[in-house]
Amino acid sequence: MFFISRRAQTLKTLPSSSTQIRTYVDVYMKWKKDHYFDNIEHILRSPQLKSVIALKNCITSDPNSCIPISSVSKKTHQFDLSTKVTKFLRQFPSVFEEFVGPEHNLPWFRLTPEAAELDREERRVYQDSAEDLRGRLRKLILMSKDNALPLSIVQGMKWYLGLPDDYMMCLDSSFRFVDMEDGVKGLSVECSNGEKVLSFLQKNAIKNRGLLCSENRGLLCSEIEFPLFPSKGCRLRVKIEDWLKEFQRLPYVSPYDDYSRLDPSSDVAEKRVVGFLHELLCLFVDHSAERKKLLCLKKWFGLPQKVHKAFERHPQIFYLSMKNKTCTAILREPYRDKASVEPHPVLAVRKKYIQLMKSSELILKSRRSSCRFSNDGVVEKDLDLDFDG
């Protein structure tokens, strides 16, 4: 269910001479559950997978490719775990092989042969897709206010962008390390003169409608509509449909374009925020992210204080999943229109890791069955002895 309150106020003009108008204050929706988006496996298991790969990288970085539990047991926060590291490692015997170490009979861990092979495949993917991954990082930085981001922000987006741990070693000459305000270390990107970066929406507009979106060719692709994918059974009131049509007809401001002349309270600015979130999720591996993890981007991308509300006001563009005891924002388009966004090069190998993780369930089940059988055997023997007596 949606509710809308309206008011109109003429504001300062855009460079294109379009009038910036605020036609609504708030749009509220009653959250509607969508079984399909709630059960996308690689999104559901992404938090676990992130911890598995972090621990896997810790093991492979050791010269002997094995580690004692003492080296990681106190790093629960570092690996984003809510349980003890030892317990987590033992949850995935298909990935981590436990053995008794050379000293003090402490447990040690190494990768299983299957996990080691996947690690090699993952490294090949990073090597073969280095240019693609640099391009995604480059686009993220180019969307920022000054074409520069703190390294802490880049690090926070590393998992979502699909970057390897050593991504800084793979940067080309267009990247520069810079000093930002308050002594913060940052990463910037230099743009060549006249370079025009197109968003995914602009590229699809060119492909689907033949629009020329380059200013150098005399036509700016300003009226671009967002592809909408409503959940089944979702019906909008007439007023909401009218507002949505008006919103779609507003000028599209690319997240790579200068937005300094936009009135932050205008509808055009709202459309620019939605366009930024759309582009951001297009760059990510599985086109989703924990909503709270995106709040740190507000300062660097000129986003409003309540940017998280954009996901709620545009449920036909985004879906909010409440699984895993968190709120995950998912871009609908790549899942409803497979041809709209090319799959991320890292996605396939991550799915293979998930399948390997799932095979741990069979191993643990088999171990439990063997343990019960063994215990049952002991009980029967004791009963027989008692009976014989």
Sequence and secondary structure as in RCSB ss.txt:
>XXXX:A:sequence
MFFISRRAQTLKTLPSSSTQIRTYVDVYMKWKKDHYFDNIEHILRSPQLKSVIALKNCITSDPNSCIPISSVSKK
THQFDLSTKVTKFLRQFPSVFEEFVGPEHNLPWFRLTPEAAELDREERRVYQDSAEDLRGRLRKLILMSKDNALP
LSIVQGMKWYLGLPDDYMMCLDSSFRFVDMEDGVKGLSVECSNGEKVLSFLQKNAIKNRGLLCSENRGLLCSEIE
FPLFPSKGCRLRVKIEDWLKEFQRLPYVSPYDDYSRLDPSSDVAEKRVVGFLHELLCLFVDHSAERKKLLCLKKW
FGLPQKVHKAFERHPQIFYLSMKNKTCTAILREPYRDKASVEPHPVLAVRKKYIQLMKSSELILKSRRSSCRFSN
DGVVEKDLDLDFDG
>XXXX:A:secstr
 EEE     EEEE TT  EEE   S EEE     HHHHT HHHHTHHHHHHHHHHHHHHHTSTTSEEEGGGTTT 
TTTTT SS HHHHHHH TTTEEEEE SSTT EEEEE HHHHHHHHHHHHHHHHTHHHHHHHHHHHHHTSTTSEEE
HHHHHHHHHHHT  TTGGGG  TTEEEEE GGG EEEEE   TT     HHHHHHHHHH     GGGT       
      TT    HHHHHHHHHHHHS    TTS  TTS TTSHHHHHHHHHHHHHHHHHSSSSEEEGGGGGGGHHH
HT  TTTTHHHHH TTTEEEE GGGS EEEESHHHH TTTS   TTHHHHHHHHHHHHHHHHHHHHHHHHHHHHH
HHHHHHHHHHHHH 
